[in-house]
Amino acid sequence: MNPLYLSGFGVSLNVDRARLIVKDGFLEPDSGQDTYKLQPRNPGYDSIVIDGHTGNLTLDAIKWSMRHSMPIFVLDYNGTILSSILPREPISSRLKVAQVVAYEDSAQRLLIARKLIEAKMQRTKGIVEWLSQRYEAAKGIDEQIQKEERLFTDQHILNGLMMVEGRVAEVYWNLIAKILPSAYGFKSRIRGSWEMNASDPANALLNYGYSFLETVCRKHLNAAGLDPTIGFLHEINVSKHPLVYDLQEPFRWLVDTTVIESLENREFKQSDFFRTDNYALRLKPEAVKKLLSRLRVTFNSTAKYRGKAYRWDTIIFLKTQELARHLLHGAPFDISEPSPDLARSDTPELRKHLLGLSQSQAKSLGIEKSTLHYLRRHAQNERPFRVYRKTMNRLNLECVS
């Protein structure tokens, strides 16, 4: 995932000498505008996200973006996707017919919906386990989710599956409310008609994060030739894209872990947000760019799948292809694999070990004095920190010996 994010007044996209000339917006009068000159056949970005107030977009710019398979997304005032311009999708009438047939077949629809929720619950458990390595409040939550999983296997209607998923989500968000720093004021995940009107920084970050996830899912569904208006977990509705929301569910963890880590590290301040006329909280453009930078790292991290290392952005696309093959040919569809490899390097045990590690012991492990100083300093601080894999491997050798 590598979108080009544009915001403010005076956003401009046009073509000059075969290059896409992009001017970012401005928020203050007489402030400078960043200009990007995207080269043909090598643009350097995979999509364009516009969170602008005014600006212009030429027909040549649209053609240039579509020929380079770069969708354009326009965000509304609250961070939701207001409109999108997508490249031409593969024309596959048979796939669209198969999608409708599967939707109308209650057993087939239930099977796909079950796969989606199973994957989401599995990854929810993964986040809980990840949190339990640091927080006492997370211990025992896994047992509650396992109880719901047992009930899940006995559900044979869609509403039953959704009820179990809802209870798991409630347990999950109650835990998040307990572990996030109180300064961010997170009480619960907002639902319903007010879902995008965040009243606290955590919900505002999650809203924007999910919007970026939605752009990724829309892009990949379009590339696979699937109809986003026909879903299996979410109901068909006017002006909705249920299949996009379906595909988001198993991958929301990418946003959740990014936001949790950024808040644990106090990367966002109150000054990064502002309130609108209806008292909803929004991110300032620089804060959105900061969040997007963190999301890039997460979406571009890799996991082993089919014997290779793929980025999670690519894995989402591979799963859309699997769904298409399942609908057309009945091929296996398992969205729960691969599993995320979530691990913390700031566990209480590791902190204790670092604080007790002598300089001579560290030297024998190949850990430099400056690195040891860095690790000790962070081990004394309550905030989370990361240990590079190479150093962690050396520390693990010391723990075993």
C-alpha positions as CSV (number, residue, x, y, z in Angstrom):
1,M,0.0,0.0,0.0
2,N,1.4,3.3,-1.1
3,P,-1.2,6.0,-1.6
4,L,-0.5,9.6,-2.4
5,Y,-2.5,11.6,0.1
6,L,-3.6,15.2,-0.8
7,S,-5.4,17.6,1.4
8,G,-6.4,21.3,1.8
9,F,-7.4,24.0,-0.6
10,G,-6.2,24.1,-4.2
11,V,-5.5,20.5,-4.9
12,S,-4.6,20.1,-8.5
13,L,-4.0,17.2,-10.9
14,N,-3.1,17.6,-14.6
15,V,-0.8,16.1,-17.2
16,D,2.2,17.8,-18.7
17,R,4.7,16.2,-21.1
18,A,3.4,12.7,-20.2
19,R,3.9,13.3,-16.5
20,L,1.1,13.6,-13.9
21,I,1.6,16.9,-12.2
22,V,0.1,16.8,-8.7
23,K,-0.1,19.9,-6.4
24,D,-1.0,19.3,-2.8
25,G,-3.4,21.7,-1.1
26,F,-2.7,24.4,1.4
27,L,-4.4,25.3,4.7
28,E,-2.8,28.8,5.3
29,P,-2.9,31.7,2.9
30,D,0.4,32.2,1.0
31,S,1.7,28.8,2.3
32,G,3.7,26.7,-0.2
33,Q,2.2,23.8,-2.1
34,D,4.1,20.6,-2.5
35,T,4.4,19.4,-6.1
36,Y,4.8,15.8,-7.3
37,K,5.8,14.9,-10.8
38,L,4.8,11.3,-11.4
39,Q,6.6,9.7,-14.3
40,P,4.8,7.5,-16.8
41,R,5.0,3.8,-16.3
42,N,6.7,4.4,-13.0
43,P,4.4,6.6,-10.8
44,G,5.7,5.4,-7.5
45,Y,2.2,5.3,-5.9
46,D,-0.6,2.8,-6.2
47,S,-3.6,5.1,-5.6
48,I,-4.5,8.8,-4.9
49,V,-6.5,9.8,-1.9
50,I,-7.9,13.4,-1.9
51,D,-9.1,15.0,1.3
52,G,-9.4,18.4,-0.2
53,H,-11.7,21.4,0.1
54,T,-11.2,22.9,-3.3
55,G,-9.2,22.0,-6.4
56,N,-9.4,20.6,-10.0
57,L,-8.9,17.3,-11.7
58,T,-8.5,17.3,-15.5
59,L,-9.7,14.6,-17.8
60,D,-6.2,14.0,-18.9
61,A,-5.2,13.4,-15.3
62,I,-8.1,10.8,-14.9
63,K,-7.0,9.0,-18.1
64,W,-3.3,9.0,-16.9
65,S,-4.3,7.6,-13.5
66,M,-6.6,4.9,-15.0
67,R,-4.0,3.8,-17.5
68,H,-1.5,3.4,-14.6
69,S,-4.1,1.4,-12.6
70,M,-4.1,4.1,-9.9
71,P,-7.6,4.6,-8.5
72,I,-8.6,8.0,-7.2
73,F,-10.6,8.3,-3.9
74,V,-12.2,11.4,-2.6
75,L,-12.9,11.6,1.1
76,D,-15.8,13.4,2.7
77,Y,-15.5,15.9,5.5
78,N,-15.6,13.1,8.1
79,G,-13.0,10.8,6.5
80,T,-15.4,8.5,4.7
81,I,-15.0,7.7,1.0
82,L,-17.3,10.1,-0.8
83,S,-16.5,9.0,-4.4
84,S,-14.0,6.9,-6.3
85,I,-12.7,6.6,-9.8
86,L,-11.5,3.0,-10.5
87,P,-9.5,1.5,-13.4
88,R,-11.5,-0.6,-15.9
89,E,-12.2,-3.9,-14.3
90,P,-11.8,-7.3,-16.0
91,I,-15.0,-8.1,-17.8
92,S,-16.2,-11.4,-16.5
93,S,-20.0,-11.9,-16.8
94,R,-19.7,-15.5,-15.6
95,L,-18.1,-14.3,-12.4
96,K,-20.8,-11.7,-11.7
97,V,-23.5,-14.3,-12.4
98,A,-21.7,-16.8,-10.1
99,Q,-21.6,-14.1,-7.4
100,V,-25.3,-13.5,-7.6
101,V,-26.1,-17.2,-7.6
102,A,-23.9,-17.7,-4.5
103,Y,-25.7,-14.8,-2.8
104,E,-29.1,-16.3,-3.5
105,D,-28.0,-19.7,-2.3
106,S,-28.5,-19.5,1.5
107,A,-26.1,-22.4,2.2
108,Q,-23.3,-21.0,0.0
109,R,-23.8,-17.5,1.4
110,L,-23.6,-18.8,4.9
111,L,-20.4,-20.7,4.1
112,I,-18.6,-17.6,2.8
113,A,-19.9,-15.5,5.7
114,R,-18.7,-18.1,8.2
115,K,-15.2,-18.1,6.7
116,L,-15.1,-14.3,7.0
117,I,-16.2,-14.2,10.6
118,E,-13.9,-17.1,11.6
119,A,-10.9,-15.3,10.2
120,K,-11.9,-12.1,12.0
121,M,-12.3,-13.9,15.3
122,Q,-9.0,-15.7,14.8
123,R,-7.2,-12.5,14.3
124,T,-9.0,-10.9,17.2
125,K,-7.7,-13.7,19.4
126,G,-4.2,-13.0,18.0
127,I,-4.4,-9.3,19.1
128,V,-5.7,-10.3,22.5
129,E,-2.7,-12.7,22.9
130,W,-0.4,-10.0,21.7
131,L,-1.8,-7.6,24.3
132,S,-1.7,-10.2,27.1
133,Q,2.1,-10.2,26.8
134,R,2.1,-6.7,28.3
135,Y,-1.3,-6.1,30.0
136,E,-2.8,-8.1,32.8
137,A,-6.3,-6.9,31.7
138,A,-5.9,-9.0,28.5
139,K,-5.3,-12.3,30.4
140,G,-8.4,-14.5,30.5
141,I,-10.1,-12.7,27.5
142,D,-9.0,-15.5,25.2
143,E,-11.1,-17.9,27.2
144,Q,-14.2,-15.7,26.7
145,I,-13.6,-15.7,22.9
146,Q,-13.1,-19.5,22.9
147,K,-16.5,-19.9,24.6
148,E,-18.1,-17.8,21.8
149,E,-16.2,-19.8,19.2
150,R,-17.8,-23.0,20.5
151,L,-21.2,-21.3,20.2
152,F,-20.3,-20.1,16.7
153,T,-20.0,-23.7,15.4
154,D,-23.6,-24.4,16.3
155,Q,-25.0,-21.4,14.4
156,H,-26.7,-22.3,11.1
157,I,-28.2,-19.0,10.2
158,L,-26.5,-15.7,9.3
159,N,-28.1,-13.7,12.2
160,G,-26.7,-16.3,14.6
161,L,-23.2,-15.9,13.2
162,M,-23.5,-12.1,13.4
163,M,-24.7,-12.2,17.0
164,V,-21.7,-14.3,18.1
165,E,-19.3,-11.9,16.2
166,G,-21.0,-9.0,17.9
167,R,-20.4,-10.4,21.4
168,V,-16.7,-11.1,20.5
169,A,-16.4,-7.5,19.3
170,E,-17.9,-6.2,22.5
171,V,-15.4,-8.2,24.6
172,Y,-12.6,-7.0,22.4
173,W,-13.4,-3.3,22.5
174,N,-14.0,-3.4,26.2
175,L,-10.4,-4.7,26.5
176,I,-9.1,-2.0,24.2
177,A,-10.8,0.7,26.4
178,K,-8.9,-0.7,29.4
179,I,-5.5,-0.8,28.0
180,L,-5.3,2.5,26.0
181,P,-3.9,5.5,27.8
182,S,-6.8,7.3,29.6
183,A,-5.7,10.6,28.1
184,Y,-7.2,9.5,24.8
185,G,-10.7,9.1,26.3
186,F,-11.6,5.9,24.5
187,K,-14.7,4.2,26.0
188,S,-15.9,2.0,23.2
189,R,-16.1,1.6,19.5
190,I,-18.8,3.8,18.1
191,R,-21.6,2.1,16.1
192,G,-24.5,2.9,13.8
193,S,-25.3,6.3,12.2
194,W,-22.7,8.1,14.3
195,E,-20.0,5.7,13.4
196,M,-17.9,8.3,11.5
197,N,-18.5,11.1,14.0
198,A,-15.7,10.3,16.5
199,S,-15.7,12.1,19.8
200,D,-12.3,10.8,20.9
201,P,-8.8,10.6,19.2
202,A,-8.8,6.7,19.2
203,N,-12.0,6.5,17.3
204,A,-11.0,9.2,14.9
205,L,-7.8,7.3,14.1
206,L,-9.6,4.1,13.7
207,N,-12.1,5.8,11.3
208,Y,-9.4,7.1,9.1
209,G,-7.5,3.8,9.2
210,Y,-10.6,1.8,8.2
211,S,-11.2,4.3,5.3
212,F,-7.7,3.6,4.0
213,L,-8.3,-0.1,4.4
214,E,-11.5,0.4,2.4
215,T,-9.6,2.0,-0.5
216,V,-7.3,-1.1,-0.6
217,C,-10.2,-3.5,-0.6
218,R,-12.1,-1.6,-3.3
219,K,-9.0,-1.5,-5.5
220,H,-8.4,-5.2,-5.2
221,L,-12.0,-6.2,-5.7
222,N,-12.1,-4.1,-8.8
223,A,-8.9,-5.7,-10.1
224,A,-10.4,-9.2,-9.5
225,G,-13.6,-8.3,-11.4
226,L,-15.9,-8.9,-8.4
227,D,-19.0,-6.8,-7.9
228,P,-18.6,-4.7,-4.7
229,T,-22.4,-4.3,-4.4
230,I,-23.1,-8.0,-3.8
231,G,-21.8,-9.2,-0.4
232,F,-22.3,-12.2,1.7
233,L,-21.9,-11.1,5.3
234,H,-23.3,-7.6,4.9
235,E,-26.7,-7.0,3.4
236,I,-27.3,-5.4,0.0
237,N,-28.3,-1.8,0.5
238,V,-28.7,1.3,-1.6
239,S,-25.5,3.3,-2.0
240,K,-23.5,0.6,-0.1
241,H,-20.7,-1.7,-1.1
242,P,-21.2,-4.8,1.1
243,L,-18.5,-7.0,-0.5
244,V,-16.0,-4.2,0.3
245,Y,-17.1,-4.3,4.0
246,D,-17.0,-8.1,3.9
247,L,-13.4,-8.1,2.8
248,Q,-12.4,-5.5,5.3
249,E,-13.5,-7.6,8.3
250,P,-10.6,-10.2,8.4
251,F,-8.1,-7.4,7.8
252,R,-9.2,-4.8,10.3
253,W,-6.5,-6.0,12.6
254,L,-4.0,-4.2,10.4
255,V,-5.5,-0.9,11.4
256,D,-6.2,-1.9,15.0
257,T,-2.6,-2.9,15.8
258,T,-1.2,0.2,14.1
259,V,-3.5,2.5,16.0
260,I,-2.9,0.7,19.3
261,E,0.8,0.9,19.0
262,S,0.8,4.6,18.0
263,L,-1.4,5.5,21.0
264,E,0.7,3.3,23.3
265,N,3.7,5.4,22.2
266,R,1.9,8.7,22.5
267,E,2.6,9.5,18.8
268,F,-0.5,11.6,18.5
269,K,-1.2,14.7,20.6
270,Q,-4.4,16.6,21.3
271,S,-3.1,19.3,18.9
272,D,-3.3,16.7,16.1
273,F,-7.1,16.9,16.2
274,F,-9.8,19.5,15.8
275,R,-13.6,19.6,16.3
276,T,-16.1,20.3,13.6
277,D,-19.3,22.4,13.9
278,N,-21.2,19.3,15.0
279,Y,-18.5,18.5,17.7
280,A,-17.1,15.5,15.9
281,L,-13.3,15.0,16.1
282,R,-11.2,15.0,13.0
283,L,-7.5,14.6,12.3
284,K,-5.5,17.5,10.9
285,P,-3.8,16.8,7.6
286,E,-0.3,16.3,9.1
287,A,-1.8,13.8,11.6
288,V,-3.4,11.9,8.7
289,K,-0.1,11.7,6.9
290,K,1.5,10.5,10.1
291,L,-1.1,7.8,10.4
292,L,-0.8,6.9,6.8
293,S,3.0,6.5,7.2
294,R,2.4,4.0,10.1
295,L,-0.2,2.1,8.0
296,R,2.2,1.8,5.1
297,V,4.7,0.0,7.3
298,T,2.0,-2.4,8.6
299,F,0.4,-3.1,5.2
300,N,3.8,-3.6,3.6
301,S,5.0,-6.0,6.3
302,T,5.3,-9.6,5.1
303,A,3.9,-13.0,6.0
304,K,4.8,-16.5,4.8
305,Y,2.1,-17.8,2.5
306,R,2.3,-20.6,-0.1
307,G,6.0,-20.9,0.6
308,K,6.8,-17.3,-0.2
309,A,6.9,-14.0,1.7
310,Y,4.0,-11.7,0.6
311,R,3.1,-8.2,1.8
312,W,-0.3,-8.0,3.5
313,D,-1.5,-5.6,0.8
314,T,-0.7,-8.4,-1.7
315,I,-2.3,-11.0,0.5
316,I,-5.6,-9.1,0.4
317,F,-5.5,-9.2,-3.4
318,L,-4.7,-12.9,-3.4
319,K,-7.7,-13.6,-1.2
320,T,-10.0,-11.7,-3.6
321,Q,-8.7,-14.0,-6.3
322,E,-9.4,-17.0,-4.2
323,L,-12.9,-15.8,-3.6
324,A,-13.4,-15.4,-7.4
325,R,-12.1,-18.9,-8.1
326,H,-14.3,-20.3,-5.3
327,L,-17.4,-18.6,-6.9
328,L,-16.5,-19.8,-10.4
329,H,-15.1,-23.2,-9.9
330,G,-15.8,-24.2,-6.2
331,A,-12.1,-23.9,-5.4
332,P,-11.1,-23.9,-1.7
333,F,-11.6,-20.5,0.1
334,D,-9.9,-20.0,3.4
335,I,-9.3,-16.3,4.3
336,S,-7.9,-17.2,7.7
337,E,-4.5,-18.1,6.3
338,P,-1.9,-16.8,6.7
339,S,-2.1,-15.9,10.3
340,P,-0.4,-12.7,11.5
341,D,2.8,-13.1,13.4
342,L,2.1,-10.7,16.3
343,A,4.8,-10.6,19.0
344,R,5.9,-8.0,21.5
345,S,9.4,-7.3,22.4
346,D,8.5,-5.3,25.6
347,T,7.2,-8.0,27.8
348,P,7.8,-7.7,31.6
349,E,10.1,-10.7,31.5
350,L,12.3,-9.1,28.8
351,R,12.3,-5.8,30.7
352,K,13.6,-7.5,33.8
353,H,16.2,-9.4,31.8
354,L,17.5,-6.3,30.2
355,L,17.8,-4.4,33.4
356,G,19.7,-7.3,34.9
357,L,22.0,-7.8,31.9
358,S,25.6,-6.7,32.6
359,Q,27.8,-4.9,30.1
360,S,30.2,-7.9,29.9
361,Q,27.3,-10.3,29.3
362,A,26.0,-8.0,26.6
363,K,29.4,-7.8,25.0
364,S,29.7,-11.6,24.9
365,L,26.4,-11.7,23.0
366,G,27.7,-9.2,20.5
367,I,25.5,-6.4,21.8
368,E,27.2,-3.0,21.7
369,K,27.4,-0.7,24.6
370,S,25.2,1.9,22.9
371,T,22.6,-0.7,22.1
372,L,22.5,-1.9,25.7
373,H,22.1,1.7,26.9
374,Y,19.2,2.2,24.5
375,L,17.5,-1.1,25.7
376,R,18.0,-0.3,29.4
377,R,16.6,3.2,29.0
378,H,13.5,1.9,27.3
379,A,13.1,-1.0,29.7
380,Q,12.8,1.5,32.5
381,N,10.1,3.4,30.7
382,E,6.5,2.2,30.8
383,R,6.0,2.9,27.2
384,P,6.2,0.1,24.6
385,F,9.4,-0.3,22.6
386,R,10.8,-2.6,19.9
387,V,13.9,-4.8,19.8
388,Y,15.3,-5.6,16.4
389,R,15.1,-9.2,15.4
390,K,18.9,-9.7,15.3
391,T,19.3,-8.3,18.9
392,M,16.3,-10.3,20.1
393,N,17.8,-13.5,18.8
394,R,21.0,-12.8,20.7
395,L,19.0,-12.0,23.9
396,N,17.1,-15.3,23.5
397,L,20.4,-17.1,23.4
398,E,21.3,-15.5,26.7
399,C,17.9,-16.5,28.2
400,V,18.4,-20.1,27.2
401,S,22.0,-20.4,28.4
